[in-house]
């Protein structure tokens, strides 16, 4: 059961609901919540009224114990708002301001009532809003981390496309640094493409890889080994002079055919497939006239 002071505080919120909402919304406007255009005024009003209604109900049921079950709906609603604002690109301070800007209107409402326990009410209000604000920030931070992880995964997948160069020949251009997580994505994409296209040769182009050290070489070797287990030979292209010197100094042996350019690697792949590229005019001269 909530304490008598908590019950009185809930009564104050109910009695002065319109004034509190009006002051709160004005403070939200002054904080710049509408300036970015990411949330409309009508949406902000709806969110504020819905939150305030749930807050009143929770206080009547559980006082200011934010962690009690009476605040489940309040926490859930704040979670929705925080996740929505994280997706829309709100800053942490903009998100937290939705809750913290309610503190002063509640203080003003409690002060109007006066009484011997006014100070106790103010402390209760401060504790309540601080805990709800911190909860809002926790959900916002988790949401932002999830978004960043998802975006990193999507970028990693987009930056490792497998291209069909010829029947039975695939190309995997790599751009950026190879780490363990990305190597896994590269390997999965390549192996699946080998199966889908029935490829016999895969050209791994590392022109866009800034540096090749022992760790990157190990990742490349793992990818090559996995492709060989699927029945496809690999050729690595894009070996620049700096990379060649680094690998020699490190004593790295890729144990695979390497070429300086993708074009050279493609020529080798075609030769292995029993194909060749000739000039059109030269080919025409070899065909007898009919």
ABEGO torsion letter per residue (X at the ends): XBBAAAAAAAAAAAAAAAAAAAAAAAAAAAAGAAAAGABBAAAAAAAAAAAAAAAAAAAAAAEABAABAAAAAAAAAAAAAAAAAAAAGBBAAAAAAAAAAAAAAAAAAAAAAEEAAAAAAAAAAAAAAAAAAAAAAAAAAAAAAAAAAAAAAAAAAAABBBBBABBGBBBBBBBEBBBAAAAAAAAAAAAAAAAAAGBABBBBBAAABABBBAAAAAAAAAAAAAAAAAGBBBBBBGBBAAAAAAAAAAGBBAGBBBBABAAAAAAAAAAAAGBBBBBAAAAAAABBBX
